């Protein structure tokens, strides 16, 4: 596993581990923060396609994650995901959302490259990153 990929995975797990309560809310905040700069780069249809593929792949392990509604408006894009995560234990919700984010960013990095993916994540999450991995992320 490349250093950038490993770092991305550590950051995602660290961001999700920071939330022991209100995991569903925290998860959606991370998705919204990431979606905004990414949509400006790949468009809504591109983001929706990446998200739908990530959900499909993650459903192998977490079949209760709902499929993506391709034409969902921005403010409702993650409503079903939030409800699904809220219906699980906090630990399971953290694990599932971490895996979904990891899958999404792995696909994204394969398409646009590791450096650009990390730049987008830095733009989206830099203020939330507080772990050692996050420091490397901010300085990387």
TIVO-2410 file (N, C-alpha, C; in nm, 3 decimals):
# residues 140
REC num residu      c1      c2      c3 atome chaine
REC   1      X   0.086  -0.118   0.000     N      A
REC   1      X   0.000   0.000   0.000    CA      A
REC   1      X   0.090   0.123   0.000     C      A
REC   2      X   0.064   0.219  -0.090     N      A
REC   2      X   0.144   0.339  -0.098    CA      A
REC   2      X   0.127   0.427   0.024     C      A
REC   3      X   0.226   0.513   0.047     N      A
REC   3      X   0.224   0.600   0.165    CA      A
REC   3      X   0.103   0.694   0.163     C      A
REC   4      X   0.070   0.748   0.048     N      A
REC   4      X  -0.044   0.839   0.039    CA      A
REC   4      X  -0.175   0.768   0.068     C      A
REC   5      X  -0.188   0.648   0.016     N      A
REC   5      X  -0.311   0.571   0.040    CA      A
REC   5      X  -0.324   0.534   0.187     C      A
REC   6      X  -0.214   0.488   0.246     N      A
REC   6      X  -0.214   0.453   0.388    CA      A
REC   6      X  -0.248   0.575   0.472     C      A
REC   7      X  -0.192   0.688   0.438     N      A
REC   7      X  -0.219   0.812   0.510    CA      A
REC   7      X  -0.367   0.851   0.500     C      A
REC   8      X  -0.425   0.839   0.381     N      A
REC   8      X  -0.568   0.868   0.362    CA      A
REC   8      X  -0.653   0.779   0.450     C      A
REC   9      X  -0.621   0.652   0.452     N      A
REC   9      X  -0.697   0.557   0.533    CA      A
REC   9      X  -0.686   0.591   0.682     C      A
REC  10      X  -0.567   0.626   0.727     N      A
REC  10      X  -0.546   0.664   0.868    CA      A
REC  10      X  -0.624   0.789   0.903     C      A
REC  11      X  -0.625   0.885   0.814     N      A
REC  11      X  -0.696   1.010   0.838    CA      A
REC  11      X  -0.845   0.984   0.851     C      A
REC  12      X  -0.900   0.907   0.761     N      A
REC  12      X  -1.043   0.877   0.765    CA      A
REC  12      X  -1.079   0.805   0.894     C      A
REC  13      X  -1.002   0.705   0.929     N      A
REC  13      X  -1.029   0.631   1.053    CA      A
REC  13      X  -1.015   0.722   1.175     C      A
REC  14      X  -0.918   0.810   1.173     N      A
REC  14      X  -0.897   0.904   1.284    CA      A
REC  14      X  -1.013   1.002   1.295     C      A
REC  15      X  -1.059   1.054   1.183     N      A
REC  15      X  -1.171   1.148   1.185    CA      A
REC  15      X  -1.297   1.082   1.237     C      A
REC  16      X  -1.321   0.959   1.197     N      A
REC  16      X  -1.441   0.889   1.244    CA      A
REC  16      X  -1.427   0.845   1.390     C      A
REC  17      X  -1.307   0.806   1.431     N      A
REC  17      X  -1.285   0.760   1.569    CA      A
REC  17      X  -1.303   0.874   1.669     C      A
REC  18      X  -1.288   0.997   1.624     N      A
REC  18      X  -1.302   1.113   1.713    CA      A
REC  18      X  -1.446   1.131   1.760     C      A
REC  19      X  -1.540   1.062   1.696     N      A
REC  19      X  -1.681   1.079   1.730    CA      A
REC  19      X  -1.736   0.953   1.796     C      A
REC  20      X  -1.767   0.963   1.924     N      A
REC  20      X  -1.825   0.849   1.995    CA      A
REC  20      X  -1.976   0.861   2.004     C      A
REC  21      X  -2.026   0.980   1.988     N      A
REC  21      X  -2.171   1.005   1.986    CA      A
REC  21      X  -2.204   1.083   1.860     C      A
REC  22      X  -2.328   1.080   1.822     N      A
REC  22      X  -2.374   1.153   1.703    CA      A
REC  22      X  -2.289   1.118   1.580     C      A
REC  23      X  -2.259   0.990   1.568     N      A
REC  23      X  -2.173   0.942   1.460    CA      A
REC  23      X  -2.235   0.972   1.324     C      A
REC  24      X  -2.364   0.953   1.310     N      A
REC  24      X  -2.430   0.978   1.182    CA      A
REC  24      X  -2.415   1.124   1.141     C      A
REC  25      X  -2.434   1.215   1.236     N      A
REC  25      X  -2.419   1.358   1.206    CA      A
REC  25      X  -2.276   1.389   1.162     C      A
REC  26      X  -2.179   1.336   1.238     N      A
REC  26      X  -2.038   1.360   1.206    CA      A
REC  26      X  -2.002   1.305   1.068     C      A
REC  27      X  -2.055   1.188   1.037     N      A
REC  27      X  -2.027   1.126   0.907    CA      A
REC  27      X  -2.078   1.215   0.793     C      A
REC  28      X  -2.197   1.266   0.808     N      A
REC  28      X  -2.256   1.349   0.702    CA      A
REC  28      X  -2.180   1.480   0.687     C      A
REC  29      X  -2.134   1.535   0.796     N      A
REC  29      X  -2.051   1.657   0.787    CA      A
REC  29      X  -1.927   1.629   0.703     C      A
REC  30      X  -1.860   1.517   0.727     N      A
REC  30      X  -1.742   1.483   0.649    CA      A
REC  30      X  -1.775   1.467   0.501     C      A
REC  31      X  -1.887   1.400   0.471     N      A
REC  31      X  -1.927   1.383   0.332    CA      A
REC  31      X  -1.957   1.518   0.266     C      A
REC  32      X  -2.029   1.603   0.336     N      A
REC  32      X  -2.064   1.733   0.278    CA      A
REC  32      X  -1.939   1.818   0.254     C      A
REC  33      X  -1.848   1.815   0.350     N      A
REC  33      X  -1.724   1.892   0.334    CA      A
REC  33      X  -1.642   1.842   0.216     C      A
REC  34      X  -1.642   1.712   0.194     N      A
REC  34      X  -1.568   1.657   0.082    CA      A
REC  34      X  -1.642   1.678  -0.050     C      A
REC  35      X  -1.774   1.669  -0.048     N      A
REC  35      X  -1.852   1.680  -0.171    CA      A
REC  35      X  -1.838   1.817  -0.235     C      A
REC  36      X  -1.835   1.921  -0.155     N      A
REC  36      X  -1.835   2.057  -0.210    CA      A
REC  36      X  -1.717   2.082  -0.304     C      A
REC  37      X  -1.591   2.064  -0.261     N      A
REC  37      X  -1.482   2.089  -0.357    CA      A
REC  37      X  -1.477   1.986  -0.469     C      A
REC  38      X  -1.517   1.865  -0.441     N      A
REC  38      X  -1.511   1.761  -0.543    CA      A
REC  38      X  -1.613   1.784  -0.654     C      A
REC  39      X  -1.732   1.828  -0.617     N      A
REC  39      X  -1.835   1.857  -0.718    CA      A
REC  39      X  -1.790   1.970  -0.810     C      A
REC  40      X  -1.716   2.065  -0.755     N      A
REC  40      X  -1.666   2.173  -0.842    CA      A
REC  40      X  -1.564   2.121  -0.942     C      A
REC  41      X  -1.501   2.008  -0.911     N      A
REC  41      X  -1.402   1.950  -1.002    CA      A
REC  41      X  -1.464   1.851  -1.101     C      A
REC  42      X  -1.549   1.760  -1.053     N      A
REC  42      X  -1.601   1.654  -1.139    CA      A
REC  42      X  -1.749   1.669  -1.172     C      A
REC  43      X  -1.816   1.767  -1.113     N      A
REC  43      X  -1.958   1.788  -1.135    CA      A
REC  43      X  -2.043   1.696  -1.049     C      A
REC  44      X  -2.172   1.729  -1.040     N      A
REC  44      X  -2.262   1.649  -0.957    CA      A
REC  44      X  -2.278   1.507  -1.010     C      A
REC  45      X  -2.289   1.494  -1.141     N      A
REC  45      X  -2.306   1.360  -1.199    CA      A
REC  45      X  -2.183   1.275  -1.172     C      A
REC  46      X  -2.065   1.335  -1.183     N      A
REC  46      X  -1.941   1.263  -1.154    CA      A
REC  46      X  -1.934   1.221  -1.008     C      A
REC  47      X  -1.969   1.312  -0.919     N      A
REC  47      X  -1.968   1.279  -0.776    CA      A
REC  47      X  -2.068   1.168  -0.748     C      A
REC  48      X  -2.190   1.181  -0.801     N      A
REC  48      X  -2.294   1.080  -0.779    CA      A
REC  48      X  -2.250   0.942  -0.829     C      A
REC  49      X  -2.181   0.938  -0.941     N      A
REC  49      X  -2.133   0.811  -0.994    CA      A
REC  49      X  -2.029   0.748  -0.902     C      A
REC  50      X  -1.935   0.830  -0.855     N      A
REC  50      X  -1.833   0.781  -0.762    CA      A
REC  50      X  -1.897   0.733  -0.632     C      A
REC  51      X  -1.991   0.809  -0.582     N      A
REC  51      X  -2.058   0.773  -0.458    CA      A
REC  51      X  -2.138   0.643  -0.474     C      A
REC  52      X  -2.211   0.632  -0.584     N      A
REC  52      X  -2.291   0.512  -0.610    CA      A
REC  52      X  -2.202   0.388  -0.620     C      A
REC  53      X  -2.090   0.400  -0.687     N      A
REC  53      X  -1.996   0.287  -0.699    CA      A
REC  53      X  -1.939   0.251  -0.562     C      A
REC  54      X  -1.906   0.351  -0.483     N      A
REC  54      X  -1.852   0.327  -0.349    CA      A
REC  54      X  -1.954   0.257  -0.260     C      A
REC  55      X  -2.078   0.300  -0.268     N      A
REC  55      X  -2.185   0.236  -0.190    CA      A
REC  55      X  -2.199   0.091  -0.234     C      A
REC  56      X  -2.204   0.068  -0.364     N      A
REC  56      X  -2.219  -0.068  -0.417    CA      A
REC  56      X  -2.109  -0.159  -0.363     C      A
REC  57      X  -1.984  -0.113  -0.367     N      A
REC  57      X  -1.873  -0.195  -0.320    CA      A
REC  57      X  -1.875  -0.215  -0.168     C      A
REC  58      X  -1.918  -0.114  -0.096     N      A
REC  58      X  -1.921  -0.121   0.050    CA      A
REC  58      X  -2.037  -0.206   0.100     C      A
REC  59      X  -2.142  -0.216   0.021     N      A
REC  59      X  -2.258  -0.297   0.060    CA      A
REC  59      X  -2.225  -0.446   0.074     C      A
REC  60      X  -2.115  -0.490   0.019     N      A
REC  60      X  -2.073  -0.629   0.036    CA      A
REC  60      X  -2.052  -0.658   0.185     C      A
REC  61      X  -1.992  -0.563   0.255     N      A
REC  61      X  -1.965  -0.577   0.398    CA      A
REC  61      X  -2.078  -0.521   0.483     C      A
REC  62      X  -2.140  -0.414   0.437     N      A
REC  62      X  -2.246  -0.345   0.513    CA      A
REC  62      X  -2.369  -0.333   0.423     C      A
REC  63      X  -2.445  -0.442   0.409     N      A
REC  63      X  -2.557  -0.443   0.314    CA      A
REC  63      X  -2.670  -0.347   0.349     C      A
REC  64      X  -2.671  -0.294   0.468     N      A
REC  64      X  -2.775  -0.202   0.511    CA      A
REC  64      X  -2.750  -0.058   0.465     C      A
REC  65      X  -2.633  -0.031   0.406     N      A
REC  65      X  -2.608   0.103   0.352    CA      A
REC  65      X  -2.698   0.120   0.230     C      A
REC  66      X  -2.778   0.227   0.227     N      A
REC  66      X  -2.874   0.244   0.117    CA      A
REC  66      X  -2.806   0.287  -0.013     C      A
REC  67      X  -2.862   0.244  -0.126     N      A
REC  67      X  -2.807   0.289  -0.254    CA      A
REC  67      X  -2.828   0.439  -0.272     C      A
REC  68      X  -2.749   0.495  -0.358     N      A
REC  68      X  -2.753   0.640  -0.383    CA      A
REC  68      X  -2.866   0.672  -0.481     C      A
REC  69      X  -2.942   0.774  -0.448     N      A
REC  69      X  -3.042   0.825  -0.542    CA      A
REC  69      X  -2.970   0.922  -0.636     C      A
REC  70      X  -2.952   0.886  -0.763     N      A
REC  70      X  -2.869   0.965  -0.854    CA      A
REC  70      X  -2.914   1.109  -0.874     C      A
REC  71      X  -3.039   1.136  -0.860     N      A
REC  71      X  -3.086   1.272  -0.886    CA      A
REC  71      X  -3.121   1.346  -0.757     C      A
REC  72      X  -3.072   1.300  -0.644     N      A
REC  72      X  -3.104   1.365  -0.517    CA      A
REC  72      X  -3.044   1.505  -0.512     C      A
REC  73      X  -3.123   1.603  -0.466     N      A
REC  73      X  -3.069   1.738  -0.451    CA      A
REC  73      X  -2.958   1.740  -0.345     C      A
REC  74      X  -2.870   1.837  -0.354     N      A
REC  74      X  -2.754   1.845  -0.266    CA      A
REC  74      X  -2.793   1.836  -0.118     C      A
REC  75      X  -2.899   1.903  -0.077     N      A
REC  75      X  -2.936   1.904   0.064    CA      A
REC  75      X  -2.994   1.770   0.111     C      A
REC  76      X  -3.031   1.684   0.018     N      A
REC  76      X  -3.088   1.553   0.053    CA      A
REC  76      X  -2.998   1.437   0.013     C      A
REC  77      X  -2.884   1.467  -0.042     N      A
REC  77      X  -2.795   1.365  -0.098    CA      A
REC  77      X  -2.761   1.255   0.003     C      A
REC  78      X  -2.737   1.291   0.127     N      A
REC  78      X  -2.692   1.194   0.225    CA      A
REC  78      X  -2.797   1.163   0.332     C      A
REC  79      X  -2.922   1.201   0.308     N      A
REC  79      X  -3.028   1.180   0.408    CA      A
REC  79      X  -3.047   1.032   0.441     C      A
REC  80      X  -3.051   0.947   0.339     N      A
REC  80      X  -3.070   0.804   0.364    CA      A
REC  80      X  -2.949   0.743   0.433     C      A
REC  81      X  -2.830   0.786   0.396     N      A
REC  81      X  -2.709   0.737   0.463    CA      A
REC  81      X  -2.714   0.774   0.610     C      A
REC  82      X  -2.751   0.897   0.640     N      A
REC  82      X  -2.759   0.941   0.779    CA      A
REC  82      X  -2.858   0.856   0.858     C      A
REC  83      X  -2.974   0.830   0.802     N      A
REC  83      X  -3.074   0.748   0.871    CA      A
REC  83      X  -3.022   0.607   0.894     C      A
REC  84      X  -2.955   0.551   0.795     N      A
REC  84      X  -2.900   0.416   0.808    CA      A
REC  84      X  -2.792   0.410   0.915     C      A
REC  85      X  -2.703   0.507   0.915     N      A
REC  85      X  -2.597   0.510   1.016    CA      A
REC  85      X  -2.655   0.529   1.155     C      A
REC  86      X  -2.756   0.614   1.166     N      A
REC  86      X  -2.818   0.642   1.296    CA      A
REC  86      X  -2.887   0.517   1.353     C      A
REC  87      X  -2.925   0.426   1.267     N      A
REC  87      X  -2.992   0.304   1.312    CA      A
REC  87      X  -2.897   0.194   1.358     C      A
REC  88      X  -2.767   0.221   1.352     N      A
REC  88      X  -2.666   0.122   1.391    CA      A
REC  88      X  -2.600   0.164   1.523     C      A
REC  89      X  -2.526   0.074   1.583     N      A
REC  89      X  -2.447   0.113   1.700    CA      A
REC  89      X  -2.342   0.215   1.655     C      A
REC  90      X  -2.298   0.302   1.745     N      A
REC  90      X  -2.195   0.399   1.705    CA      A
REC  90      X  -2.070   0.333   1.646     C      A
REC  91      X  -2.026   0.223   1.706     N      A
REC  91      X  -1.906   0.156   1.655    CA      A
REC  91      X  -1.927   0.104   1.513     C      A
REC  92      X  -2.041   0.042   1.489     N      A
REC  92      X  -2.069  -0.011   1.355    CA      A
REC  92      X  -2.087   0.102   1.254     C      A
REC  93      X  -2.152   0.209   1.294     N      A
REC  93      X  -2.170   0.324   1.205    CA      A
REC  93      X  -2.034   0.386   1.169     C      A
REC  94      X  -1.945   0.399   1.268     N      A
REC  94      X  -1.811   0.452   1.241    CA      A
REC  94      X  -1.736   0.363   1.143     C      A
REC  95      X  -1.742   0.232   1.168     N      A
REC  95      X  -1.671   0.138   1.082    CA      A
REC  95      X  -1.726   0.142   0.938     C      A
REC  96      X  -1.857   0.143   0.925     N      A
REC  96      X  -1.918   0.144   0.792    CA      A
REC  96      X  -1.887   0.273   0.717     C      A
REC  97      X  -1.899   0.387   0.783     N      A
REC  97      X  -1.871   0.512   0.714    CA      A
REC  97      X  -1.723   0.524   0.680     C      A
REC  98      X  -1.636   0.477   0.769     N      A
REC  98      X  -1.493   0.477   0.739    CA      A
REC  98      X  -1.466   0.397   0.612     C      A
REC  99      X  -1.527   0.279   0.604     N      A
REC  99      X  -1.506   0.194   0.486    CA      A
REC  99      X  -1.563   0.260   0.361     C      A
REC 100      X  -1.678   0.325   0.373     N      A
REC 100      X  -1.737   0.393   0.259    CA      A
REC 100      X  -1.648   0.508   0.211     C      A
REC 101      X  -1.597   0.586   0.304     N      A
REC 101      X  -1.506   0.696   0.268    CA      A
REC 101      X  -1.375   0.644   0.208     C      A
REC 102      X  -1.323   0.537   0.266     N      A
REC 102      X  -1.199   0.478   0.213    CA      A
REC 102      X  -1.221   0.428   0.070     C      A
REC 103      X  -1.331   0.359   0.049     N      A
REC 103      X  -1.362   0.309  -0.086    CA      A
REC 103      X  -1.375   0.424  -0.184     C      A
REC 104      X  -1.449   0.527  -0.143     N      A
REC 104      X  -1.469   0.644  -0.228    CA      A
REC 104      X  -1.335   0.709  -0.264     C      A
REC 105      X  -1.251   0.733  -0.164     N      A
REC 105      X  -1.124   0.802  -0.192    CA      A
REC 105      X  -1.026   0.713  -0.268     C      A
REC 106      X  -1.035   0.581  -0.249     N      A
REC 106      X  -0.951   0.491  -0.329    CA      A
REC 106      X  -0.989   0.500  -0.477     C      A
REC 107      X  -1.118   0.499  -0.505     N      A
REC 107      X  -1.163   0.510  -0.644    CA      A
REC 107      X  -1.122   0.646  -0.701     C      A
REC 108      X  -1.143   0.750  -0.622     N      A
REC 108      X  -1.107   0.885  -0.666    CA      A
REC 108      X  -0.957   0.894  -0.697     C      A
REC 109      X  -0.874   0.841  -0.608     N      A
REC 109      X  -0.729   0.846  -0.629    CA      A
REC 109      X  -0.688   0.767  -0.754     C      A
REC 110      X  -0.757   0.657  -0.781     N      A
REC 110      X  -0.727   0.580  -0.902    CA      A
REC 110      X  -0.760   0.660  -1.028     C      A
REC 111      X  -0.860   0.746  -1.018     N      A
REC 111      X  -0.902   0.824  -1.135    CA      A
REC 111      X  -0.823   0.952  -1.154     C      A
REC 112      X  -0.797   1.026  -1.045     N      A
REC 112      X  -0.735   1.158  -1.059    CA      A
REC 112      X  -0.595   1.167  -0.999     C      A
REC 113      X  -0.551   1.061  -0.933     N      A
REC 113      X  -0.418   1.060  -0.874    CA      A
REC 113      X  -0.422   1.087  -0.725     C      A
REC 114      X  -0.321   1.036  -0.659     N      A
REC 114      X  -0.311   1.048  -0.514    CA      A
REC 114      X  -0.292   1.192  -0.469     C      A
REC 115      X  -0.205   1.266  -0.538     N      A
REC 115      X  -0.176   1.404  -0.496    CA      A
REC 115      X  -0.300   1.493  -0.503     C      A
REC 116      X  -0.374   1.485  -0.611     N      A
REC 116      X  -0.494   1.567  -0.625    CA      A
REC 116      X  -0.600   1.525  -0.524     C      A
REC 117      X  -0.613   1.396  -0.500     N      A
REC 117      X  -0.709   1.347  -0.400    CA      A
REC 117      X  -0.674   1.401  -0.263     C      A
REC 118      X  -0.548   1.393  -0.225     N      A
REC 118      X  -0.505   1.445  -0.094    CA      A
REC 118      X  -0.526   1.596  -0.088     C      A
REC 119      X  -0.503   1.666  -0.196     N      A
REC 119      X  -0.527   1.811  -0.197    CA      A
REC 119      X  -0.674   1.843  -0.172     C      A
REC 120      X  -0.762   1.766  -0.233     N      A
REC 120      X  -0.906   1.786  -0.213    CA      A
REC 120      X  -0.944   1.758  -0.068     C      A
REC 121      X  -0.892   1.649  -0.014     N      A
REC 121      X  -0.923   1.615   0.125    CA      A
REC 121      X  -0.865   1.717   0.221     C      A
REC 122      X  -0.748   1.766   0.192     N      A
REC 122      X  -0.686   1.871   0.275    CA      A
REC 122      X  -0.775   1.995   0.274     C      A
REC 123      X  -0.823   2.032   0.158     N      A
REC 123      X  -0.912   2.147   0.146    CA      A
REC 123      X  -1.041   2.124   0.225     C      A
REC 124      X  -1.095   2.003   0.218     N      A
REC 124      X  -1.222   1.973   0.282    CA      A
REC 124      X  -1.209   1.954   0.433     C      A
REC 125      X  -1.106   1.886   0.478     N      A
REC 125      X  -1.102   1.840   0.617    CA      A
REC 125      X  -0.988   1.896   0.700     C      A
REC 126      X  -0.905   1.981   0.647     N      A
REC 126      X  -0.785   2.024   0.719    CA      A
REC 126      X  -0.814   2.075   0.859     C      A
REC 127      X  -0.922   2.150   0.879     N      A
REC 127      X  -0.953   2.204   1.011    CA      A
REC 127      X  -1.000   2.096   1.108     C      A
REC 128      X  -1.037   1.979   1.059     N      A
REC 128      X  -1.086   1.870   1.144    CA      A
REC 128      X  -0.976   1.771   1.183     C      A
REC 129      X  -0.865   1.777   1.114     N      A
REC 129      X  -0.760   1.678   1.135    CA      A
REC 129      X  -0.677   1.717   1.256     C      A
REC 130      X  -0.671   1.626   1.356     N      A
REC 130      X  -0.598   1.660   1.477    CA      A
REC 130      X  -0.501   1.551   1.523     C      A
REC 131      X  -0.504   1.436   1.459     N      A
REC 131      X  -0.417   1.327   1.502    CA      A
REC 131      X  -0.278   1.343   1.440     C      A
REC 132      X  -0.187   1.255   1.478     N      A
REC 132      X  -0.052   1.256   1.421    CA      A
REC 132      X  -0.059   1.238   1.270     C      A
REC 133      X  -0.146   1.148   1.225     N      A
REC 133      X  -0.165   1.130   1.081    CA      A
REC 133      X  -0.213   1.259   1.019     C      A
REC 134      X  -0.297   1.331   1.090     N      A
REC 134      X  -0.348   1.457   1.040    CA      A
REC 134      X  -0.241   1.561   1.025     C      A
REC 135      X  -0.144   1.564   1.116     N      A
REC 135      X  -0.033   1.659   1.105    CA      A
REC 135      X   0.048   1.630   0.981     C      A
REC 136      X   0.075   1.501   0.955     N      A
REC 136      X   0.146   1.465   0.834    CA      A
REC 136      X   0.064   1.503   0.712     C      A
REC 137      X  -0.066   1.487   0.720     N      A
REC 137      X  -0.157   1.522   0.612    CA      A
REC 137      X  -0.151   1.670   0.584     C      A
REC 138      X  -0.153   1.752   0.690     N      A
REC 138      X  -0.150   1.896   0.674    CA      A
REC 138      X  -0.017   1.944   0.619     C      A
REC 139      X   0.090   1.875   0.655     N      A
REC 139      X   0.223   1.914   0.611    CA      A
REC 139      X   0.263   1.850   0.479     C      A
REC 140      X   0.191   1.737   0.444     N      A
REC 140      X   0.228   1.654   0.329    CA      A
REC 140      X   0.214   1.722   0.203     C      A
***
